[in-house]
Amino acid sequence: MKKQPILVVLAAGMGSRYGGLKQIDAVGSHGEAILDYSLYDAYAAGFRTAVIIIKKAIAEDFLSIVGKRLEKCPMEIRYAYQELDKLPEGYSVPEGRVKPWGTSHAVLCAAEAIDGAPFAVINADDYYGKSAYRTVFRALTDAQDGEMYDYCMVGYEVGKTVSDNGSVTRGVCKVDGEHCLISIEECPGIEKYPGGIRRPRKDGWENLPPDTTVSMNLWGFTPSFLREAREHFLPFLQTEAVENPLKSEYFLPSLVDRLIREHKCRVTVLHSADQWYGVTYAEDKPGVVAALKGLAEQGLYPDGLWE
């Protein structure tokens, strides 16, 4: 019997640009974080289990603040821990490294809690909107691996995901006429400027049309992804981690792009009409607070999500 889709939340990031633990920062009228809104929307869409990936270094604060509040959440909440030393046998943490190994490694750290179910992946500090969860839940419910793995992602227009307060990292996508992902490139340094939106290239800057499809790390995977992530982690440790031992990261978009090039998966690009909100920088917070207050005033959220 096929297992019900579960939600995997990436909440172990360091938040260096934000200047604090944005995973637990309050943006709602009753102290809710963006994560609370994500779980509320995911539950309404059909998800009944969430796996939240954190670090042991923030576990006490996270569990005492967010975890305590989520005791009222109707979903089953599981926790997984992404730690630097969670590596295959024979490998060790490079001297001086403090940066996490990246989003693919985070998902691998949650494999036991995922327990063979199809799963969606989100960032804890991104607000994706209600329709995104409904769309990805339906896709995962119907997903079935055949000759190729059956994956999906929710795409957003880059113009709706950039910050007024600095550059951002986005997965820039190429999509064919049948809404299938052709390629995805993890691109740091995307920014607004007087002429529009641009990203850095080796020979200068490249303009990005505002309707360019980007990934905000809202993915849908079948259990096969965990097997592939485990197999490709070793080559990453043997190459990129050796070349850049302090900062190389095992990113979800990079692994997905590799599986596409190896003709192992088909990734359907789903669409969400909802507005994205996020807190890359501390200066982004007031806009997110105002937006969520406005949505509550429209009746989309109660005054106090878990009251």
C-alpha positions as CSV (number, residue, x, y, z in Angstrom):
1,M,0.0,0.0,0.0
2,K,1.4,3.4,-1.0
3,K,2.2,5.7,1.9
4,Q,0.7,9.2,2.2
5,P,2.9,12.1,1.2
6,I,4.7,13.8,4.1
7,L,6.3,17.3,4.3
8,V,10.0,17.8,4.9
9,V,11.0,21.2,6.3
10,L,14.6,22.5,5.9
11,A,15.2,24.5,9.1
12,A,18.9,23.8,9.8
13,G,20.4,26.8,7.9
14,M,22.6,29.2,9.7
15,G,20.9,32.4,8.6
16,S,24.2,34.4,8.3
17,R,22.7,37.1,6.1
18,Y,19.6,37.5,8.4
19,G,21.6,37.9,11.6
20,G,19.7,35.3,13.7
21,L,17.5,32.3,13.7
22,K,15.0,33.3,11.1
23,Q,13.4,29.8,11.4
24,I,11.9,30.8,14.7
25,D,11.4,34.6,14.3
26,A,7.9,35.7,14.9
27,V,5.9,37.2,12.0
28,G,2.3,36.4,13.2
29,S,0.2,38.2,15.7
30,H,0.5,35.3,18.2
31,G,4.2,34.7,17.8
32,E,3.9,32.4,14.8
33,A,6.9,31.9,12.5
34,I,6.6,31.5,8.7
35,L,6.9,27.7,9.4
36,D,3.6,27.8,11.3
37,Y,1.8,29.2,8.3
38,S,3.5,26.6,6.1
39,L,2.3,23.7,8.3
40,Y,-1.2,25.2,8.5
41,D,-1.4,25.4,4.7
42,A,0.1,21.9,4.3
43,Y,-2.4,20.4,6.7
44,A,-5.3,22.0,4.8
45,A,-3.9,20.5,1.6
46,G,-3.8,17.0,3.0
47,F,-0.4,16.5,4.6
48,R,-0.7,14.8,8.0
49,T,3.0,14.3,8.9
50,A,5.9,16.8,8.9
51,V,9.6,16.1,9.4
52,I,11.5,19.2,10.6
53,I,15.2,19.2,10.0
54,I,17.2,21.2,12.6
55,K,20.7,21.3,14.1
56,K,21.4,20.1,17.6
57,A,22.9,23.5,18.3
58,I,19.6,25.2,17.9
59,A,17.4,22.4,19.2
60,E,16.8,23.7,22.7
61,D,15.6,27.1,21.4
62,F,13.7,25.6,18.5
63,L,11.9,23.0,20.6
64,S,11.1,25.4,23.5
65,I,9.7,28.1,21.2
66,V,8.4,26.5,18.0
67,G,8.1,23.0,19.2
68,K,6.0,24.0,22.2
69,R,3.7,26.0,20.0
70,L,3.4,23.1,17.5
71,E,2.0,20.8,20.2
72,K,-1.3,22.3,19.2
73,C,-0.7,21.6,15.5
74,P,-2.9,18.6,14.3
75,M,0.0,17.2,12.2
76,E,2.4,14.5,13.5
77,I,5.7,16.4,13.9
78,R,8.9,14.5,13.6
79,Y,12.4,15.9,14.0
80,A,15.6,15.0,12.2
81,Y,19.1,16.5,12.8
82,Q,21.5,17.7,10.2
83,E,25.0,17.5,11.6
84,L,28.4,18.1,10.0
85,D,29.8,14.8,11.1
86,K,26.9,12.8,9.7
87,L,29.0,11.4,6.9
88,P,29.7,8.0,5.3
89,E,32.2,5.8,7.0
90,G,35.8,6.8,6.3
91,Y,35.0,10.5,5.8
92,S,35.5,13.3,8.4
93,V,34.7,17.0,8.7
94,P,37.4,19.2,7.1
95,E,39.3,21.3,9.7
96,G,37.7,24.7,10.1
97,R,34.4,23.8,8.4
98,V,31.3,25.2,10.2
99,K,28.9,25.5,7.2
100,P,26.3,22.7,6.8
101,W,26.7,20.3,3.9
102,G,23.7,21.6,2.0
103,T,20.1,20.8,1.3
104,S,20.6,17.4,-0.3
105,H,22.6,16.3,2.8
106,A,19.8,17.7,5.0
107,V,17.2,15.5,3.3
108,L,19.5,12.5,3.6
109,C,19.7,13.2,7.4
110,A,15.9,12.9,7.5
111,A,15.7,9.6,5.6
112,E,14.8,7.5,8.6
113,A,12.0,9.8,9.5
114,I,10.7,10.0,5.9
115,D,10.3,6.2,6.2
116,G,9.8,5.3,2.5
117,A,7.0,7.8,1.8
118,P,6.8,10.3,-1.1
119,F,7.7,13.7,0.3
120,A,7.6,17.4,-0.4
121,V,10.5,19.6,0.6
122,I,10.2,23.2,1.7
123,N,12.4,25.9,3.3
124,A,11.3,26.9,6.8
125,D,11.8,30.6,6.0
126,D,9.8,30.8,2.8
127,Y,6.0,31.5,2.6
128,Y,4.8,29.6,-0.5
129,G,1.0,30.2,-0.4
130,K,-1.9,27.8,-0.1
131,S,-2.2,26.7,-3.7
132,A,1.4,25.5,-3.8
133,Y,0.7,22.8,-1.1
134,R,-2.6,21.6,-2.7
135,T,-0.8,21.3,-6.1
136,V,2.3,19.4,-4.8
137,F,0.1,17.1,-2.6
138,R,-2.0,16.1,-5.5
139,A,1.1,15.5,-7.6
140,L,2.7,13.3,-5.0
141,T,-0.5,11.3,-4.4
142,D,-0.5,10.4,-8.1
143,A,3.3,10.1,-8.5
144,Q,4.5,6.7,-9.7
145,D,8.0,5.9,-10.8
146,G,8.2,4.1,-14.2
147,E,11.2,4.0,-16.5
148,M,12.0,7.4,-15.1
149,Y,11.5,8.8,-11.6
150,D,8.4,10.9,-11.2
151,Y,9.3,14.2,-9.5
152,C,7.9,17.7,-9.4
153,M,8.6,21.2,-8.3
154,V,6.6,24.4,-7.8
155,G,8.0,27.2,-9.9
156,Y,7.8,30.9,-9.2
157,E,8.5,34.0,-11.3
158,V,11.9,35.5,-10.3
159,G,10.4,39.0,-10.2
160,K,8.1,37.9,-7.4
161,T,11.0,36.4,-5.3
162,V,13.7,38.9,-5.2
163,S,14.5,41.1,-2.1
164,D,14.6,44.9,-2.0
165,N,17.4,44.5,0.6
166,G,20.1,42.6,-1.1
167,S,20.9,39.7,-3.4
168,V,19.3,36.2,-3.2
169,T,20.1,32.7,-4.4
170,R,17.6,31.0,-6.7
171,G,17.5,27.9,-8.9
172,V,17.1,29.3,-12.4
173,C,15.0,26.9,-14.5
174,K,14.6,26.1,-18.2
175,V,11.2,24.5,-18.9
176,D,9.9,22.9,-22.0
177,G,6.5,23.4,-23.6
178,E,5.1,20.4,-21.7
179,H,6.0,21.9,-18.3
180,C,8.9,19.6,-17.8
181,L,12.2,20.8,-16.3
182,I,15.0,20.8,-18.8
183,S,17.7,22.1,-16.5
184,I,18.2,24.1,-13.2
185,E,21.2,26.1,-12.1
186,E,21.8,27.3,-8.5
187,C,22.5,31.0,-8.9
188,P,23.7,33.1,-6.0
189,G,23.9,36.9,-6.3
190,I,20.5,37.6,-8.1
191,E,19.6,41.2,-7.4
192,K,17.3,44.0,-8.3
193,Y,19.0,47.0,-10.0
194,P,17.6,50.2,-11.8
195,G,17.4,48.3,-15.1
196,G,15.5,45.2,-13.8
197,I,16.8,42.0,-12.4
198,R,20.3,40.5,-13.0
199,R,22.6,37.7,-12.0
200,P,26.4,37.6,-12.0
201,R,28.3,35.7,-14.7
202,K,32.0,35.1,-15.2
203,D,32.2,37.9,-17.8
204,G,29.8,40.4,-16.1
205,W,26.1,40.5,-15.6
206,E,23.1,38.9,-17.3
207,N,19.6,40.3,-17.2
208,L,16.8,38.0,-16.1
209,P,13.3,38.6,-17.4
210,P,11.0,39.0,-14.4
211,D,8.9,36.0,-15.6
212,T,11.9,33.6,-15.5
213,T,10.9,30.5,-13.7
214,V,12.9,29.8,-10.5
215,S,12.9,27.2,-7.9
216,M,12.3,28.2,-4.2
217,N,13.1,24.7,-3.0
218,L,9.5,23.4,-3.0
219,W,10.1,19.9,-4.4
220,G,8.1,16.7,-4.7
221,F,10.0,13.4,-4.6
222,T,9.3,9.7,-4.6
223,P,11.5,7.6,-2.3
224,S,13.9,6.9,-5.1
225,F,15.4,10.3,-4.5
226,L,16.9,9.3,-1.2
227,R,18.7,6.4,-2.9
228,E,20.1,8.7,-5.6
229,A,21.1,11.3,-3.0
230,R,23.0,8.7,-1.0
231,E,24.8,7.4,-4.1
232,H,25.8,10.8,-5.4
233,F,27.0,12.1,-2.0
234,L,30.2,10.1,-2.2
235,P,31.3,11.6,-5.5
236,F,30.5,15.1,-4.1
237,L,32.8,14.4,-1.0
238,Q,35.5,13.1,-3.3
239,T,35.5,16.1,-5.7
240,E,33.8,19.3,-4.7
241,A,34.3,18.9,-1.0
242,V,38.0,18.3,-1.6
243,E,38.3,21.3,-3.9
244,N,36.4,23.6,-1.6
245,P,36.4,22.0,1.9
246,L,35.0,24.9,3.8
247,K,32.1,26.1,1.7
248,S,31.1,23.5,-0.9
249,E,27.4,22.4,-0.6
250,Y,25.5,19.5,-1.8
251,F,22.4,21.3,-3.2
252,L,19.1,19.8,-4.1
253,P,18.9,21.7,-7.4
254,S,22.3,20.5,-8.5
255,L,21.4,16.9,-7.8
256,V,18.1,17.2,-9.6
257,D,19.9,18.8,-12.6
258,R,22.3,15.9,-12.7
259,L,19.5,13.3,-12.6
260,I,17.8,15.1,-15.5
261,R,21.0,15.0,-17.5
262,E,21.4,11.3,-16.7
263,H,17.9,10.7,-18.0
264,K,16.8,9.2,-14.7
265,C,14.0,11.5,-13.8
266,R,11.1,13.6,-15.2
267,V,10.4,16.7,-13.2
268,T,7.0,18.3,-13.8
269,V,7.0,22.1,-13.1
270,L,3.8,23.0,-11.2
271,H,2.5,26.5,-11.0
272,S,1.3,28.5,-8.0
273,A,-0.6,31.7,-8.4
274,D,0.1,32.8,-4.8
275,Q,2.6,35.4,-3.9
276,W,5.9,34.3,-2.3
277,Y,7.2,36.0,0.8
278,G,10.5,35.3,2.6
279,V,13.1,36.7,5.0
280,T,16.5,36.5,3.5
281,Y,17.5,39.7,5.4
282,A,16.2,41.2,8.6
283,E,15.0,44.2,6.6
284,D,12.6,41.8,4.8
285,K,10.6,41.0,8.0
286,P,8.3,44.1,8.2
287,G,7.0,43.4,4.7
288,V,6.3,39.7,5.5
289,V,4.5,40.7,8.8
290,A,2.3,43.2,6.9
291,A,1.5,40.7,4.1
292,L,0.5,37.9,6.5
293,K,-1.6,40.4,8.6
294,G,-3.3,41.4,5.3
295,L,-4.1,37.7,4.5
296,A,-5.5,37.2,8.0
297,E,-7.7,40.3,7.5
298,Q,-9.0,38.7,4.2
299,G,-10.1,35.7,6.2
300,L,-7.4,33.3,4.9
301,Y,-5.9,32.7,8.3
302,P,-7.5,32.8,11.8
303,D,-6.2,35.2,14.4
304,G,-3.9,32.7,16.1
305,L,-3.2,29.7,13.9
306,W,-3.3,27.0,16.6
307,E,-5.7,28.7,19.0
